[in-house]
Amino acid sequence: MRKLVIGLIGLSILTLPAQAQQRGKDPTPAEIQKQRDAAELDRKYKAALEQTKSDAAATPRKDPWADVRGTSNGKP
């Protein structure tokens, strides 16, 4: 029991510096602006993907090998 209490106290002493570094860390205005820019860029990217999907659905697919294959299916 005594070893357990001493171990827990030692562990808590070792974690105090890491806990102190995390406390009170507010984002700077530059970090806030970066987050806003990243969110805006992500929104534009998703909108572009949706536009591409709708354009692809509207146009029929073209077979690039149609001229090479010919019109027959190859069976006699």
N, C-alpha and C positions, 0 to 999 in steps of 0.2 A: 504494500500500500504506500509505503514511504517513497519507494522508487517511482511509483506512478505519479505521485504528487510532484516530486522533483522534476520528473520528465515533462509534465504538463506546464510547470512554471518555466522551465527552460525553453520549451517550444513557444510559449507565449512571448517570451522575451525576444526570441529570434524573429518573430513575425511582426513586432511593433514597427521597425523601420519601413517595411513594405506597406503597412497599413497607413502610416503617416504620409507616405508619398501620394497615396490615392486620395486622401482627404482634401477637399476644397479645390479640386482642379476644375475650373470653369473653362469652357472653350473661348478662345480669343476671337475677336471679330473676323480675322482672316480665316480661321478654321470654320466659322459659321458661314462665311461667304463661299468657301470651297464646298461645303456640304450643299448649299443652295445651288451652286453651279452644277455639281454632280447630279443632283436631283433633276434639274432642268434638262441636262444632257440625256439622262436616262429617259425622261418623258419624251424628248424629241426622238430618241432612238426607237422607243416602242411605237411611236406614231409612224415613223418611217417603215418599220416592219409591217404594221397593219396596212399601210398604203401599198407596200410591195405585194402583200398577200392578196389584196383586193384587185390590184392590177393583173396579177398572175391568174386569178380566177376568171377575169373578164376576157383575157386573150386566149385563143386556142393554142394548144401545143403544136409545135412544128417538128417534124421528123427530119433531122439533119442528114440522114442517110437515105432519104427517099429516092434521090436521083441515082444513087449507086446500086441499090437493090433492084430497081426495075419494077414492072407492074405484075409479073407473074410470081406465084408463091413458091416456085421451084419444084413442084410436084408434077410428074408426067400425067 
